[in-house]
Amino acid sequence: MSHTDIAVPDGVNNSLNIAISADGTAEVGRTYQIPARCGVAVRLARGQVLHIVNPSGSQVCDFFAFAAACLHEHLSMAHLHTSLASLFPKVGDALVSNQRRPLLTITADTSPGVHDTVIACCDHARYRELGCEGYHDNCADNLRMALMAIGLKAPLIPAPFNIWMNVPVQADGSTSFQPPVARAGDCISLRAEVELIAVMSACPQDITPVNGAGVSPDILAFRVSAS
Amino acid sequence: MSHTDIAVPDGVNNSLNIAISADGTAEVGRTYQIPARCGVAVRLARGQVLHIVNPSGSQVCDFFAFAAACLHEHLSMAHLHTSLASLFPKVGDALVSNQRRPLLTITADTSPGVHDTVIACCDHARYRELGCEGYHDNCADNLRMALMAIGLKAPLIPAPFNIWMNVPVQADGSTSFQPPVARAGDCISLRAEVELIAVMSACPQDITPVNGAGVSPDILAFRVSAS
């Protein structure tokens, strides 16, 4: 399948209908739920902190961020690897863009801190590979739809920050998909260093154990605080 | 620096003037040289093999590929990590696109096989970070210019396949930039599985030892064979 317009999803789900407001601005302090298998966008002012909660402990959040001033500037894992000299960001680390500018800083993380930065988000092609015949919810489309729901278009599908995704990397470079090691209620907090649009997708992967050994995609929750 | 048009380089070098032909088609069997610090595009028919040679042994090739039918389909390291279950491709492996389609297969590699798939290509922002004040040649711009030189526009700057770039990954995920371990004259061969545009940039990094302890960017060479 070849996109002439990269912003158009391969299929649709309820992500199109669950924007938290017309432009993605959140009510400070309010807790929002992300339905299982869906994506939601949130607009963050500089200095605001986004707290993402994993109610089940077993759910992965595919996380994307774009500078509000120009969506072509986006969180980039390949650039992050250079700035951190590591594959694994931790509390205190800045998460940089493809312009090598810090977009967010991890200010807190109650989980064991196991997150992935090397694996692409799931997409229509991934589920075809895994044997699905019809449409399967996927994080690439959730990103597209979450942006459409607040009137924006994805200019590309960046490699995501896969929060709670457990992909150990062995000394020989080999990788594997393992169940998350987070605990129910774990929370990661990300401070916006510029005005940005963050998108969180509650990963709908239900074939590999990315979202737990039970392969049952679950909800996520989030709230925004002023600092 | 924020690009409204991602295809426009931050500065220019001779990459604009060294296209091997109007549309990037190579003369089969002819050896072409890539000047130090520059990028060149080559159009490959399905089944043709691209042989990239490292005359000095110490030069990194930032490698990109786009499906000729739609440049939005491009070689993707994040998707490759899923398809290979590894960070390190080897002879026999297919290199997939963001549509999870094999674009190329590594058919031979006379080098020790140490290549990188996690680090972003160098760009204007990287050299500013490293203290450069004026314009510095960079692989992102070399990609843009190599495509412009054959009448195309880069729709994005994908994370590259960094051929001969030596970035060991430790068990804790930490990375470091080490000199290449290739030998003078080493060659990697890549078979095109679809018609595609490949771009090779002779990485101009002369501050970190990416291109050898002597930090002296050098030439690369290539030729195309029918099979």
Interface residues (C-beta under 8 A of the other chain):
Chain A: M1 S2 H3 T4 I6 A67 A69 C70 H72 E73 S76 M77 A78 H79 H81 T82 A85 S86 L87 F88 N98 Q99 R100 R101 V118 I119 A120 D123 A125 R126 R128 E129 P155 L156 I157 A159 V169 Q170 A171 D172 G173 S174 T175 S176
Chain B: M1 S2 H3 T4 I6 A67 A69 C70 H72 E73 S76 M77 A78 H79 H81 T82 A85 S86 L87 F88 N98 Q99 R100 R101 V118 I119 A120 D123 A125 R126 R128 E129 P155 L156 I157 A159 V169 Q170 A171 D172 G173 S174 T175 S176
